């Protein structure tokens, strides 16, 4: 009675076990099955046509490569879990604090009477204008900031003479020669709660609702 052994015992092990069994097996178990199959193959090889060293080396390299990848995958998963835990702790510390997000709401401090906001310029601008709008969309004040470089800039508005308690907005207009410069309005918001999702950390804010942790421009 003859015994037939697959030319590649490691491939035979994967096919016989199936993907679910392979996923559940430990690295040590996979290596043990491979060695048993390799020994069986060598015991039942054709004496007139034995396996050469290159075949044995190739098959051993396969099990070493897969074992290494499994170990690396486990390490990466562990690092990912630790990163999420660290991010959650950092996010929890933000509850009750202010952050800067993309948006055009002008935050007015009732104690100081100052309105605070900001914006980003994609490229340098020759002329930058800030318009403050009331809830009806009417312009109540204008600031001409002149020429500014690219990057982030802060806005401070004296709101002491403006009616308090209103939801003020602002609008940025920037030009370089005859060209309009791209602007991104930035507003202050307050973190109310923090939660984790499959894609990362989510901050629940007072005015902007739920925003991704990565969308925060600055921590105030």
N, C-alpha and C positions, 0 to 999 in steps of 0.2 A: 504494500500500500504506500503510495507516494504522497508527499505533502507539497502543496503549491504555496509559495511565499511571494508576496508582492515585491516588485523590484524596489519600491520605495516604502519601507515600513512606516515612516512617519506619515506619508500621505494616506496609507491604509488605515492608520489609527484615527486620523481626522475623519475620513469617510465613514468608518464603522461607528464612531462615537456620535457623529452628528454635531451640528453647531451648538446645540443647547448643552450637550454633555461636555464638549470642549470648553465652553464658557464656565461651567461649574467645576471643572477639574482644577486642581492646584498645579503649580509649576512642577513640584516634586513628583506628583502623580503622572504628569505628561512625560517627564524625563524617564521615569521608571518603565512605563509602557513602551516607550521608544527603545530602550535598551533591551527589553525582553524580546521585542520583535526583531531587533538587529541580531541578537544572539541566535534566535530561531532561524533566521534567514541564513546565517553563516553555517549553522549545523546542517541545514538541508540544501546547501548550494551544490551545484554540479562540480564534482572534483576536477573534471576536465576543463571546466570553464568557471573558475572561482571569481568571486568579486575582487576587483583591484582596489588598491589603496585610495584612489581618487573617488570611487563610489562611496566608500565608508566615510572618508573625510567630508564629502559633500553632504551626506545624510546627517552626520554629527553637527555640521555647521548649521543645518536647517533647524534642528531642535534648539541649538544655542541661540540662534537669532530670534526664534519665536518666544523662547523663555525670556530673553532680554527685553523684547517688546512688551510682553505681559508685565514684567516688573516695572518698566518705564511707565506704562499706562496706569498702573496702580499708584505710582509715585505722583504722577500728574494729577490724578483724581484727588489724592490726599492734599496736594498743594492748593487745588481749586477750592476744596472745602474749607481749608484754613483761611484762604483769601476772603471767601464769602463771610466767614465769622468775623474777621478783622474789619471788613467793610460794614457789617451790621453794627458792630460796636461803635465805629466812627459815626455811622448814620444816627444811632441812638443819641449820641452826644449833641447832635444838631437840633434836636427837638426844642422848640422855643426860641431858636436863634434865627437870624436873618441870613439869607443867601441871595446871590445875584443870578437872575435868570433872564432869558430873552423875553422881552415884553415891553410895553410902552406905558405902564402905569407909573405916575409920579407919586412917590411915597412922601407924604407931608408929615413932619414931626410936629405934633400939637404943642409940645413944650418950647421948642426953639423957633417954630414958624418957618423952618427950612424944608424945601422940597429937594429930595435926593433921587438921582437916576444916573444913567450913563448911556454910552453908545460905543460902537466900534466902527472904524473906517477901514474899508478894504485897501485903499491907497490914499496917499496924501491928497488933501483938498485945499483949494485956494480960498473957499468961503464956506463956512458952516453956520447954519441958522437953526435955532431951537425955538419951537412954538409950543406954548403951554395951552392946553385945551380944557374947557370945563365939560361937565357931563353931557351938555347939549352939542358939543363939538365946536364951540365958539372959541376963537383965539383970545385969551385973556392977558397974555404977556409974550414978548418975543426977546430972544437973546441972540445977538450976532457975535459969534465966537471967532470970526476971522479965519485965517489959514491954520490948519492943524495937520499933523503928520498921521500916518496910518497907525492903527492900533486902537486901544481902549482909552476913552476919555470920560471924565465925570461931569455931571451937571449938578449945580447948586442953584436953587431958585428961592428967592425971598417971597414967601407966601404969607407974610404977616398982614398984608392988606387984602388978601383974597378971602372970600367967604370960607369958613372952616367946615370940615366934615364932608366935603364933596370929593367925588372920585375923579381926580384930575389925571389927564393923559398928556403926552408930549409927542411932538413930531419933529424929525430931523430932516433937514434938506442940506445936501452937500454937493458942491460942484468943483471941478478942476477944469478951468477954461470954459468951454462950451459943453463939457461932458458931465453927466450926473455921476456922482460917486456912490457906490453901494454902501449902505449903512445898516447896522444891526442895533436896534434899541435894546437897552438893558434896564431891568427894573429890580427893585428889592422886594423880596417876599419872605414870609415866615414859615418855617417848617413846623407842621402840626403833629405829624406822625411819620414813622418809618416802617416799611415792610419789605420783604424779600420775595422776588418772583423768579421764574426760571431763567430770565435774562439778566438778573442782577437786582440791585437795590432800588426801591421806589420811594420817593419822598412825597408825602401828602402836604401840600402847601396851602396857605390861607387864600390866596387869590388865583393861583395858576392851576390848582387841582393836583393830580398825580403827575409827577415828572420823574424821569430817570435820573439816577445819581450822576451819570455822566454828562447830563445837560446843565449841571451847575457850573456857572462861569466863575464864581468866586464865593468864598465864605466870609461874611462880614463880621 
